[in-house]
Amino acid sequence: MSWIQTLNFPFMQHALIAILFAGIAFPMIGVFVLSLNLIPLRFAMMHVALLGGAIGLFLKVDPLLLGLLFCILSSMALGPISEKMKLGVGILSGYFMTLTLALAFILIYKADIHVLEAFNILWGNILSLTILDLIIVGLISLMILIMVFLFFKEIQAILYDREIALAVGLPEKLFYYLIIFMLGLTIAVSMRMIGALLIDAFVLLPAMAATLISRSLKQTFFFSSLFGLLSGMAGLYLSFVFDIPTSSTIILVASLIIAGCFLFRRRLSGYEKVR
């Protein structure tokens, strides 16, 4: 069966639609993660989503919905709690990360959850997305795009320096909490698509590649979306051609893009020095 013929199947159509939305929008959250140093928080959210998914399997409820709920609650709590307790988000994230991971594996073990169901949480399955999943992916993607386009100047100021943004009268805490909230939603949905352990394929890796070759925030957002879409589409195609897991293939393609951007940057730097 050829690649074109597979497009007649609903599961492949769903995967392409999800990659179209997520590949463009989710890497923008990765730009926030890198710029605001939210990497520890991202790890915590990944494990919170994993715990929500495990509870969903235990209760026979859709793991995506429970993962979303848990990520929403934790994203609303982490920022304010860290400030009230005078702790950095990184320290609090480390606590949440280890606690939720331990609880998730205890639930998976004690509930006698089938290995394939647990495997889907850890590694995802973009070919098993339902119409409801697509609606959720689409809505969250649109929310991210609207936030970036409507509040680009405010976001630019906050990413440059939160204290300066506060000094000029911007509600930097509100935007900061909003970014954390959107990060939580993005990670929960990415868990369903690509798995709790490979979320970086859509969130972080395209943004990392974009930062290597971009000279402005607009370029960073543009290239991160481009690389996210490219890695998603190419990963889906190559996984079909070589009969290998889709999630892992997307990661490999995104990693190759980063390597290519790094080499391009080095070559460009050498050319500018010669000039």
C-alpha positions as CSV (number, residue, x, y, z in Angstrom):
1,M,0.0,0.0,0.0
2,S,1.3,3.4,-1.0
3,W,1.5,6.5,1.2
4,I,-1.2,8.2,-0.9
5,Q,-3.6,5.3,-0.4
6,T,-3.2,5.5,3.4
7,L,-4.7,9.0,3.3
8,N,-8.1,7.4,2.6
9,F,-8.1,6.0,6.1
10,P,-9.6,8.2,8.9
11,F,-6.7,7.4,11.3
12,M,-4.2,8.9,8.9
13,Q,-6.4,11.9,8.2
14,H,-6.7,12.5,11.9
15,A,-2.9,12.3,12.4
16,L,-2.3,14.8,9.6
17,I,-4.8,17.3,10.9
18,A,-3.3,17.0,14.4
19,I,0.2,17.5,13.1
20,L,-0.9,20.5,11.1
21,F,-2.3,22.2,14.2
22,A,0.2,21.0,16.8
23,G,3.2,21.4,14.5
24,I,2.5,25.1,14.0
25,A,1.3,26.1,17.4
26,F,3.0,23.9,20.1
27,P,6.6,24.9,19.2
28,M,5.6,28.5,20.1
29,I,5.2,27.3,23.7
30,G,8.7,25.8,23.4
31,V,10.0,29.4,22.7
32,F,8.5,30.5,26.0
33,V,10.0,27.5,27.8
34,L,13.5,28.4,26.5
35,S,13.2,32.1,27.0
36,L,11.8,32.0,30.5
37,N,13.8,29.0,31.6
38,L,10.7,26.9,32.3
39,I,12.5,23.6,31.5
40,P,12.1,22.2,35.1
41,L,8.4,23.2,35.0
42,R,8.0,21.4,31.7
43,F,9.4,18.2,33.3
44,A,7.0,18.6,36.2
45,M,4.0,19.1,33.8
46,M,5.0,16.0,31.8
47,H,4.8,13.9,34.9
48,V,1.6,15.5,36.1
49,A,0.1,14.6,32.7
50,L,1.4,11.1,33.2
51,L,-0.3,10.8,36.6
52,G,-3.6,12.1,35.1
53,G,-3.4,9.6,32.4
54,A,-2.7,6.8,34.9
55,I,-5.7,7.8,37.0
56,G,-7.8,7.9,33.8
57,L,-6.9,4.3,33.0
58,F,-7.5,3.3,36.6
59,L,-11.0,4.9,36.6
60,K,-11.8,3.8,33.0
61,V,-12.0,7.5,31.9
62,D,-10.3,9.0,28.9
63,P,-6.7,9.6,29.9
64,L,-6.5,12.8,27.8
65,L,-9.3,14.4,29.8
66,L,-7.8,13.5,33.2
67,G,-4.3,14.6,31.9
68,L,-5.8,17.9,30.8
69,L,-7.5,18.4,34.2
70,F,-4.4,17.7,36.2
71,C,-2.2,19.9,34.0
72,I,-4.7,22.7,34.3
73,L,-4.8,22.5,38.1
74,S,-1.1,22.2,38.5
75,S,-0.4,25.1,36.0
76,M,-2.7,27.3,38.0
77,A,-1.0,26.4,41.3
78,L,2.7,26.2,40.5
79,G,3.3,29.9,39.8
80,P,1.4,31.5,42.7
81,I,2.6,28.8,45.2
82,S,6.2,29.2,44.3
83,E,6.0,33.0,44.8
84,K,4.1,32.8,48.1
85,M,6.6,30.2,49.5
86,K,9.5,32.2,48.2
87,L,10.7,29.2,46.2
88,G,11.8,29.1,42.6
89,V,9.5,27.4,40.1
90,G,12.4,24.9,39.5
91,I,12.5,23.8,43.1
92,L,8.7,23.3,43.3
93,S,8.7,21.6,39.9
94,G,11.3,19.1,41.1
95,Y,9.0,18.2,44.0
96,F,5.9,17.8,41.8
97,M,7.9,15.8,39.2
98,T,9.1,13.1,41.6
99,L,5.9,12.9,43.5
100,T,3.6,12.6,40.5
101,L,5.9,10.1,38.8
102,A,6.0,7.8,41.9
103,L,2.2,8.0,42.2
104,A,1.7,7.3,38.5
105,F,3.8,4.1,38.5
106,I,2.2,2.9,41.8
107,L,-1.3,3.3,40.2
108,I,-0.2,1.5,37.0
109,Y,1.2,-1.3,39.1
110,K,-1.6,-1.7,41.6
111,A,-4.4,-1.3,39.1
112,D,-3.0,-4.0,36.9
113,I,-3.3,-1.8,33.9
114,H,-2.6,-3.6,30.6
115,V,1.0,-3.1,29.3
116,L,-0.3,-1.7,26.0
117,E,-2.4,1.0,27.7
118,A,0.5,2.0,29.9
119,F,2.7,2.0,26.8
120,N,0.4,4.4,25.0
121,I,0.7,6.9,27.8
122,L,4.5,6.8,27.8
123,W,5.0,6.7,24.1
124,G,1.7,8.0,22.6
125,N,-0.1,7.0,19.5
126,I,-0.8,9.7,17.0
127,L,-2.6,7.2,14.8
128,S,-5.3,6.5,17.4
129,L,-6.7,10.1,17.7
130,T,-10.4,10.5,17.9
131,I,-12.6,13.4,16.7
132,L,-12.7,14.7,20.3
133,D,-8.9,14.6,20.4
134,L,-8.7,16.6,17.2
135,I,-11.2,19.2,18.5
136,I,-9.1,19.6,21.7
137,V,-5.8,19.9,19.7
138,G,-7.4,22.4,17.4
139,L,-8.8,24.6,20.2
140,I,-5.6,24.7,22.2
141,S,-3.6,25.4,19.0
142,L,-5.9,28.4,18.2
143,M,-5.6,29.7,21.7
144,I,-1.8,29.7,21.4
145,L,-1.8,31.4,18.1
146,I,-4.3,34.1,19.3
147,M,-2.3,34.7,22.4
148,V,1.0,35.2,20.4
149,F,-0.6,37.4,17.7
150,L,-2.7,39.6,19.9
151,F,-0.1,40.2,22.7
152,F,3.1,39.9,20.7
153,K,4.5,43.3,22.0
154,E,3.7,42.4,25.6
155,I,5.2,39.0,25.2
156,Q,8.3,40.4,23.6
157,A,8.8,42.7,26.6
158,I,8.3,39.9,29.1
159,L,10.6,37.6,27.4
160,Y,13.3,40.3,27.3
161,D,13.0,41.2,31.0
162,R,10.1,40.6,33.3
163,E,11.2,43.4,35.7
164,I,11.4,45.9,32.9
165,A,7.9,44.8,31.7
166,L,6.6,45.3,35.2
167,A,8.2,48.8,35.4
168,V,6.5,50.0,32.2
169,G,3.1,48.9,33.5
170,L,2.6,45.6,31.9
171,P,0.7,42.9,33.9
172,E,3.7,40.6,33.7
173,K,2.5,38.2,36.3
174,L,-0.8,37.7,34.5
175,F,1.0,36.9,31.2
176,Y,3.5,34.7,33.0
177,Y,0.7,32.6,34.6
178,L,-1.1,32.5,31.2
179,I,2.1,31.1,29.6
180,I,2.4,28.4,32.3
181,F,-1.3,27.6,31.8
182,M,-0.9,27.2,28.1
183,L,2.2,25.1,28.7
184,G,0.1,22.7,30.8
185,L,-2.6,22.4,28.2
186,T,0.0,21.8,25.4
187,I,1.8,19.1,27.4
188,A,-1.4,17.2,28.2
189,V,-2.4,17.1,24.6
190,S,1.1,16.2,23.4
191,M,1.0,13.2,25.8
192,R,-1.9,11.7,23.8
193,M,-0.2,12.4,20.5
194,I,3.4,11.5,21.1
195,G,3.7,10.2,24.7
196,A,4.7,11.6,28.0
197,L,8.4,10.7,27.4
198,L,8.6,12.3,23.9
199,I,6.7,15.5,24.4
200,D,9.7,17.5,23.4
201,A,9.2,16.5,19.7
202,F,6.4,19.1,19.4
203,V,7.3,21.5,22.2
204,L,11.0,22.0,22.7
205,L,13.1,20.6,19.8
206,P,11.6,22.9,17.0
207,A,12.1,25.9,19.3
208,M,15.7,24.9,20.0
209,A,16.4,24.7,16.3
210,A,14.7,28.1,15.7
211,T,16.8,29.8,18.3
212,L,20.0,28.7,16.5
213,I,19.3,30.6,13.3
214,S,16.9,33.4,14.3
215,R,17.8,37.0,14.9
216,S,14.5,38.2,16.3
217,L,11.6,37.0,18.3
218,K,9.4,37.0,15.2
219,Q,11.8,34.8,13.3
220,T,12.1,32.5,16.3
221,F,8.3,32.0,16.4
222,F,8.2,31.5,12.6
223,F,11.0,29.0,12.3
224,S,9.9,27.1,15.4
225,S,6.4,26.6,13.8
226,L,8.0,25.7,10.4
227,F,10.4,23.1,12.0
228,G,7.6,21.7,14.1
229,L,5.3,21.2,11.1
230,L,8.2,19.8,9.0
231,S,9.4,17.3,11.7
232,G,5.8,16.2,12.3
233,M,4.9,15.6,8.6
234,A,8.3,14.1,7.7
235,G,8.2,11.9,10.8
236,L,4.8,10.6,10.0
237,Y,5.8,9.8,6.4
238,L,9.1,8.1,7.3
239,S,7.5,6.0,10.0
240,F,5.2,4.6,7.4
241,V,8.0,4.0,4.8
242,F,10.3,2.3,7.3
243,D,7.7,0.7,9.5
244,I,9.0,2.3,12.8
245,P,7.2,4.1,15.6
246,T,5.9,7.5,14.6
247,S,6.7,9.3,17.9
248,S,10.3,8.2,17.8
249,T,10.6,9.1,14.1
250,I,9.4,12.6,14.7
251,I,12.0,13.0,17.5
252,L,14.7,11.8,15.1
253,V,13.7,14.2,12.4
254,A,13.5,17.1,14.8
255,S,17.0,16.2,16.2
256,L,18.4,16.2,12.6
257,I,16.9,19.6,12.0
258,I,18.6,20.9,15.1
259,A,21.9,19.5,13.9
260,G,21.4,21.1,10.5
261,C,20.6,24.5,12.1
262,F,23.7,24.2,14.2
263,L,25.9,23.5,11.2
264,F,24.3,26.3,9.3
265,R,24.9,28.7,12.1
266,R,28.6,27.7,12.3
267,R,29.0,28.1,8.6
268,L,27.3,31.4,8.6
269,S,29.4,32.7,11.5
270,G,32.6,31.6,9.6
271,Y,31.4,33.4,6.5
272,E,30.7,36.6,8.4
273,K,34.2,36.4,10.0
274,V,35.8,36.1,6.6
275,R,33.9,39.2,5.4
